[in-house]
């Protein structure tokens, strides 16, 4: 056996401790998923599993107007999120890596709707009625972006800090405990408030040590070093690294390819710090293990409450809430109508996207505003068409200047000689004047010829490729329409699946055997591993885990055998309300060569000025 094969075998036989732990938790999640009474606790376990198997999560935290959104844009190298508006971030946003860029909106009732990345503004900051309704029912959103940084870390753009009780800035404790790292954003020259420092002290009790980013260093007249030292003197013992950056400079540098400006922005130092911090595998193992200990304590409380709270009634009321309460159903229908309205509006806009495109200029304007009409072939045509139009503009301007120069020449000659300008000219007295002016005109005439030749070359390309590009654009628009229908179909399937799951929950109310099964699994599979030497746990923590699982297993649920059937109505078919395929027919692009050609004045002729 070779050394390489030996190493490969050892890796397979001895996976990392975190992976071994997660492999024990996955069957436990499957077991607990059969009971809706511990649904929220089960969901938290699934989140622990998912977080452990995904990239480390980095939370961007801070007050309003400190530039969190601009900072995230600068890390991604593009103006993805809308910053500097009157509408601050109101939804926690998980920014993950994805080959196909899209948005997944997670609603409070568990429904997930997929949107094109171009709809990010609608979901996050738009003030339209539909957008506001959608946001009211949102839990959080996931934005999938193709960017190398996101291959190693998930960025969480959080809602702004708010002043809570006891003069302490409020932030979700659940999210704080879920993420692997916290980056706190301050604005240069604006010290942390007492509310923020109180929250920082609270984080110390959770063993959370945030790193600080001092943003907008390009806009502060004072000494940034002095500002940082002043902040360190106030609370430096409770924080990690401090990185001063200019998110605006970083965005401008990437836009203009200005390397010095990129260096000045110090965004690269922040990126390097992120890579260094999230590469600490042992810290992630410790973080997930701590989450699991907290989760076990939560499960203990849930299981101990079951015998005292008639489990069937609680589970059945949960099913009734989803199906019988008029108010809940009404809000869900409101959300569905808002989503359908949003999809219909987009479908209608796509179907008429080419209605007003009657010239090459209008086509270029449309391509610039609609991302779904772009691919390599279209972008090449767009680039050449834009150059064609630029040459046309340059030629018209030059031709106009030539005409004005010729008119001035005629007037000056008439004033000088008292005669109208006619060729050939016999005027030895004004020979120097004539030679100079005619030479200027002929130089401009030659420039006109050169521009016209360039125009003809690009016009040939534009006309030659017009119909192929036109067919491609029609295909892209039709593909976008199909995508919208598919998105609504996915939502409809989820609505139907929701009722299927609810029926399944009712059927499972016959017994709580899944809880009994989970007790045995915790005792036989999870406890021995957590009490071993593989995980970074102290003896005190191991004893706490042992006591918690012992309390869970001590609850006797074998006598709980309650069952009652419930009729769950079928959900409304959203596709039946979807009539815009028949209402809005795609009006394809239909340009001819005469539509894309520009009418140009004839080029001036060269003036032969051999004087008689």
C-alpha positions, -999 to +999 in steps of 0.1 A: +000+000+000+014+034-010+017+063+014-009+082-006-034+054-003-027+051+034-035+088+040-066+086+018-078+056+038-072+073+072-091+104+060-121+083+051-119+062+083-113+092+106-134+121+095-130+154+114-147+155+149-173+180+137-183+158+108-186+128+130-209+147+154-231+160+126-235+124+112-249+115+146-273+144+146-288+138+111-307+106+121-318+124+153-333+152+132-351+127+110-366+111+141-378+143+157-392+156+124-421+131+128-435+152+157-449+187+153-449+194+190-411+199+189-412+214+154-394+246+163-367+228+183-363+204+154-360+233+130-332+247+152-314+213+151-316+213+113-302+248+113-272+236+134-266+208+110-269+230+079-247+257+095-220+232+104-219+219+068-219+253+052-193+280+051-187+299+083-213+327+088-200+363+092-225+388+106-223+425+096-237+445+126-242+482+132-265+512+135-282+529+106-261+551+083-227+535+091-224+520+056-230+483+062-247+479+028-219+498+010-193+477+028-209+445+016-211+458-019-174+467-017-165+431-005-185+417-034-170+442-059-204+453-073-233+476-063-256+446-056-275+461-027-291+496-027-274+518-001-278+554+011-317+553+008-343+565+033-353+528+036-328+510+059-322+472+057-353+457+073-347+420+065-318+397+076-301+387+044-279+356+040-255+361+011-242+328-001-223+314-030-243+302-060-234+294-096-269+306-106-276+340-091-310+343-075-330+352-044-348+328-021-374+345+001-382+326+033-416+335+047-428+332+083-451+303+075-423+282+059-430+290+022-400+297+000-403+319-031-376+322-057-369+355-075-345+366-102-315+386-087-328+417-105-357+418-080-335+423-050-344+460-048-381+451-049-378+427-020-355+448+002-362+485-001-390+491-027-419+511-013-445+497-036-477+482-020-468+446-032-432+449-019-444+461+015-469+432+019-442+407+009-418+421+035-444+420+062-445+382+058-408+376+053-386+358+079-353+363+060-339+361+025-310+342+009-291+359-019-270+336-040-240+353-058-212+339-078-182+354-060-150+338-048-152+352-012-185+335-007-169+301-014-154+303+021-178+325+040-215+334+042-221+371+048-252+380+069-265+416+063-285+423+095-312+448+103-299+479+120-294+480+158-323+495+178-324+510+212-339+484+236-346+482+273-320+494+299-303+516+273-289+486+255-290+483+217-312+454+207-302+425+184-315+390+179-298+367+205-307+337+183-289+351+153-259+362+174-255+327+187-259+312+153-232+330+134-195+321+136-181+357+136-194+392+142-181+423+124-193+455+140-193+485+118-186+520+131-184+552+110-151+570+113-154+599+137-186+586+153-178+568+185-198+538+197-228+550+217-236+539+253-263+516+239-238+499+217-213+494+245-240+479+267-248+454+239-210+447+236-210+439+274-239+416+269-221+398+241-192+391+266-216+370+286-223+350+255-185+346+249-189+366+216-159+387+207-168+409+177-142+425+153-147+461+145-147+478+111-142+516+110-158+527+078-156+559+057-120+567+066-118+588+035-145+612+048-130+619+082-108+650+086-093+638+119-066+613+127-081+578+122-054+563+144-063+585+172-100+577+168-092+539+169-070+543+200-098+563+217-123+536+210-099+509+222-095+527+255-133+525+260-140+489+252-109+473+235-107+444+260-141+431+246-133+431+209-109+415+184-093+431+154-101+466+142-099+473+105-103+509+091-117+509+055-134+531+030-161+511+013-169+539-011-133+541-022-132+503-027-163+504-049-149+533-070-115+515-073-131+483-086-152+504-110-123+524-124-096+497-119-076+521-098-051+499-078-038+528-057-073+537-047-080+501-039-050+500-016-060+533+001-095+518+008-078+490+028-106+466+017-080+440+008-068+440+045-104+433+056-108+405+030-075+389+043-087+391+079-120+374+069-101+346+052-078+341+082-106+341+108-130+318+090-102+292+083-101+283+120-117+248+119-113+242+156-131+274+165-160+263+142-161+229+159-163+246+193-190+270+181-212+242+168-207+221+199-218+251+221-249+255+199-257+218+204-254+221+242-279+250+242-301+230+219-301+200+242-312+222+271-341+235+250-351+200+240-350+190+277-375+217+285-398+207+256-398+170+264-404+177+301-435+198+293-451+171+271-467+150+299-481+181+315-496+197+284-516+170+267-494+166+236-521+157+212-541+189+219-510+211+214-502+194+181-537+193+169-541+230+177-510+237+156-527+219+126-559+238+132-540+271+133-527+264+098-560+254+083-590+268+103-581+302+116-596+328+092-571+355+100-541+333+094-555+320+061-564+356+051-528+368+056-515+339+037-538+346+008-528+383+009-492+372+006-501+348-023-519+376-041-490+400-036-466+374-051-489+367-080-493+404-086-455+407-086-450+378-110-478+391-133-463+426-134-430+412-144-446+389-170-465+418-185-433+440-186-414+412-204-441+405-229-441+441-241-404+448-237-399+452-275-431+472-282-414+505-284-382+493-299-382+507-334-346+519-338-312+507-330-309+534-303-340+522-286-328+486-288-295+496-271-314+514-243-335+483-237-305+460-235-288+483-210-318+482-186-327+444-187-302+419-175-321+389-187-316+400-224-278+396-221-253+369-231-220+369-249-235+371-283-258+400-274-230+419-256-207+417-286-235+430-309-243+457-284-207+468-282-204+471-320-237+488-324-228+513-298-195+521-316-215+524-348-238+550-333-208+568-317-192+571-352-225+584-366-227+611-339-191+620-345-196+622-383-227+644-380-209+667-356-179+669-379-201+674-410-219+703-393-186+719-383-174+716-420-206+733-432-202+761-407-166+766-417-174+766-454-201+793-448-177+814-428-152+810-457-178+822-482-186+853-461-150+862-454-140+859-491-170+881-502-161+907-477-124+906-487-129+906-525-164+919-530-172+887-551-191+855-544-170+823-540-168+804-572-143+778-584-119+780-600-108+812-584-085+838-601-074+861-573-036+864-569-041+892-543-057+869-518-038+837-526-024+832-491-058+836-475-074+812-500-048+785-496-050+785-458-088+783-457-091+757-484-065+736-467-085+737-435-117+727-453-099+698-471-085+685-438-120+684-423-133+668-455-108+640-452-118+635-416-154+632-427-144+605-453-125+585-426-155+586-402-178+576-430-156+546-439-157+535-402-194+539-402-198+517-432-177+490-416-197+489-384-230+493-403-222+462-423-217+442-391-249+456-375-270+447-405-254+414-412-260+401-376-293+419-370-316+390-376-296+364-357-294+387-327-331+395-331-340+358-329-317+354-299-333+383-280-368+369-287-356+335-274-342+352-242-375+371-236-395+338-241-371+320-217-377+347-191-415+343-194-411+306-189-389+312-158-417+334-143-442+307-149-418+282-133-413+304-102-451+305-097-454+268-103-428+262-076-448+284-052-480+265-060-463+231-054-450+243-020-486+254-011-499+219-020-470+202-002-477+223+029-512+206+032-497+172+025-472+178+054-500+190+077-520+158+069-489+138+077-486+156+111-522+147+120-515+111+112-485+111+134-505+123+164-515+087+171-485+084+193-453+100+204-431+071+196-407+093+177-399+112+210-393+078+227-371+068+198-351+100+201-345+094+238-329+061+230-308+076+201-295+104+224-285+079+251-269+054+228-254+074+199-250+111+208-240+110+245-211+085+242-195+107+215-200+140+233-186+124+265-155+112+247-122+130+239-129+141+203-148+173+209-133+205+226-154+202+258-144+206+294-152+180+320-178+203+335-195+207+301-194+169+295-211+164+329-237+191+319-244+172+287-248+139+306-272+154+331-293+171+303-296+139+282-304+119+314-333+143+322-346+140+286-345+102+288-362+102+322-394+115+308-418+086+303-439+091+272-448+054+264-483+058+278-491+088+255-513+073+228-537+100+217-551+102+182-579+120+164-584+125+127-588+159+112-600+169+078-575+193+061-590+212+032-572+212-001-552+244-009-562+268-036-546+261-069-525+292-076-520+281-112-557+284-117-554+321-109-525+324-133-541+337-166-514+361-178-500+335-203-532+341-223-535+378-214-500+388-223-486+375-255-449+381-262-445+408-289-412+398-305-386+422-317-390+428-354-365+453-368-353+456-404-320+469-418-336+502-426-346+505-389-310+503-377-293+523-404-287+560-398-295+586-424-263+606-430-256+637-450-234+631-480-197+636-474-183+670-487-161+668-518-124+678-518-118+714-530-091+716-557-077+750-552-050+753-580-053+791-586-057+802-622 
